[in-house]
């Protein structure tokens, strides 16, 4: 019985924190979304970053230096994500 009461108290504490935290996160993500849309409308060329053809052209133009740049970027991404 005592364990059940503790479990209910823990649920209430988390529900209260969730009720406070959820609106803050909604505001945060909506502001990120609106800033992203605003920046894309100012410079639509940002969307070229999703095109793999641009990466291939960069590697062809830069030759060895391009491979070093991509390798460094992947290395630092690996360091910070692990």
C-alpha positions in Angstrom: 0.0 0.0 0.0 2.8 2.4 0.9 4.6 1.7 -2.4 1.4 2.5 -4.3 1.0 5.9 -2.5 4.7 6.7 -3.4 4.0 5.8 -7.0 1.0 8.1 -7.1 3.0 11.0 -5.6 5.8 10.5 -8.2 3.2 10.5 -11.0 1.7 13.8 -9.7 5.1 15.4 -9.5 6.0 14.4 -13.1 2.6 15.5 -14.4 3.0 18.9 -12.8 6.5 19.3 -14.3 5.2 18.2 -17.7 2.3 20.7 -17.6 4.8 23.5 -17.0 7.5 22.2 -19.4 5.3 21.4 -22.4 4.1 24.9 -23.3 7.7 26.2 -23.0 8.9 23.5 -25.5 6.0 24.4 -27.8 7.0 28.0 -27.8 10.7 27.1 -28.3 10.1 24.8 -31.3 7.6 27.2 -32.9 10.1 30.0 -32.6 12.8 27.8 -34.2 10.4 26.9 -37.0 9.4 30.5 -37.7 13.1 31.7 -37.7 14.0 28.8 -40.0 11.2 29.7 -42.5 12.1 33.4 -42.3 15.8 32.6 -43.1 14.8 30.3 -46.0 12.6 33.0 -47.5 15.5 35.5 -47.3 18.0 33.1 -48.9 16.4 30.1 -50.7 19.9 28.9 -51.7 20.2 27.4 -48.3 18.1 24.5 -49.6 21.0 23.6 -51.9 22.7 22.0 -48.9 20.3 19.1 -49.2 21.2 18.4 -52.8 23.9 15.6 -53.0 24.8 16.9 -56.5 26.2 20.0 -54.9 28.5 17.9 -52.7 29.8 15.9 -55.7 30.5 19.2 -57.6 32.3 20.5 -54.6 34.5 17.4 -54.4 35.2 17.5 -58.2 36.2 21.2 -58.0 38.2 21.0 -54.8 39.8 17.6 -55.4 41.9 16.5 -52.4 41.1 19.5 -50.2 37.4 18.8 -50.5 37.8 15.3 -49.2 39.8 16.7 -46.2 37.0 19.2 -45.5 34.3 16.5 -45.6 36.5 14.1 -43.5 37.1 16.8 -40.8 33.4 17.6 -40.7 32.5 13.9 -40.2 35.3 13.5 -37.6 34.1 16.5 -35.5 30.5 15.3 -35.8 31.6 11.9 -34.5 33.4 13.5 -31.6 30.5 15.6 -30.5 27.8 13.0 -31.0 29.5 10.2 -29.1 
